[in-house]
Structure formats: structure tokens, C-alpha cells
């Protein structure tokens, strides 16, 4: 398990979070990411980014008055590809 503090990036942490997942943690390892909440739209967007990337969002919770923490499990490339394909198929059906 690794912990990353992304609060200094304000609402521009999504790309860095995905980079850390891809390069910083191993398959089936968990990463904890802390970011600044701002107007609360970043909470839903962070969940959407993780879902779109194919990884597993394990938890999302308020850390203190201004910070939020999400827990993400990195999945294998095969699982990631399957999830992304399924998500795209669902979008096409809708």
C-alpha cells in the first residue's frame, strides 16, 4: 500500500493520480490518494476517472474539513481492458 498526497495540485490532480497508479503501484496493490475537495465536484470526477481507467475504487471518504481520500486497487492490464470495453459498450447502448 502506498499513500500519495495530491493536495498541492488543487483540482488538477487526475492525470497525476492515473500516472501514479500506472507507474507507482503494482498490480493488486492499493494506493491511497489525498486531494483537496474544493466545490465537491472533484469527488465524483475522481470516481469517474478511476472507473474509466478500469481500476477498482475501494473507498472514498472525507479526511478532514477540506481534504478527501480515495483508495484504489490497481488491476491487471487484462482486467483493465475488459472493464474499459464493457464501459464503452454500455455507453454505446445508452
N, C-alpha and C positions, 0 to 999 in steps of 0.2 A: 504494500500500500504506500502510495506517495501522496503528499499534500502540496498543493500549489496555491499561492496567493496571487490572485489576478486583480486585486482591488485597485492597484495603481493604474490599470488600463481603463477604468471607469466603464462605459458602455461599449467599449471596443475590444472585448476580450474573447470573442467567439473563435476567431481564426487561431489565436494563440492557444486556446483551450484544445482545439482539434489537433494542432501541431504537437502539443504535449501528450495527448492521448496516443497519437500515431508514433511518436519518437521517444517518449519518456517513460511509458509503461509497457509491460509485457502482456501478451495475450492472457486473459483470465485474471489479470491483476486489476486492482481497484485504484482509482485516482480520486482524490478529494480536491475540489476546486472551490475557492472562496472568491466571491466577487461583490462589488458594491451594487446595491439594489437600485437606487435612483427612483424612477417612477413605476417600478414593479413590472414593466413590460419586459425587462431583461430576464425575469424568472421564466415566463412562458417561452420566450425566444430561446433561452438556453436549453430547455427541454426539447423544443422543436429541432434545434441544431443537433442535439445528441441523437434523437430519433432518426433524423435524416442521414446521419453519419453511419447508422447501423449498429452503434454500440448500445449498451444497456444502462439506462438511468435507474439507479438503485434507490436513491433518496434525494430529496430536495427539501431543505429546511432553513428557517430563519436562524442566523447565527447570533446576531445582536440587533440593535436598532437600525443599522444601516447596511449590514452585510448579510449575504446569503451563501449557503454551501450546497453544492450538489456532489453526489457520489456516483461515479461512473465506472462500469466494468468494461474493459476492452475485450472485444470478441475477435475471433479468428477472421482472416480475410474471407474465407468461405461463408461463414455465418453472416458477416457484414454484407457480402454481395447478395446473398439470399434475401436479407431483410430489405435492402435498398430496392431490389427487384420487386418484392412484394409491395412495398410502399408506392412505387411508381405504378404498378398495376392497379392498386386501389385508387390512386389519383385519376387514372385514365377512366376507370369505371364511373367515377363521380362526375 
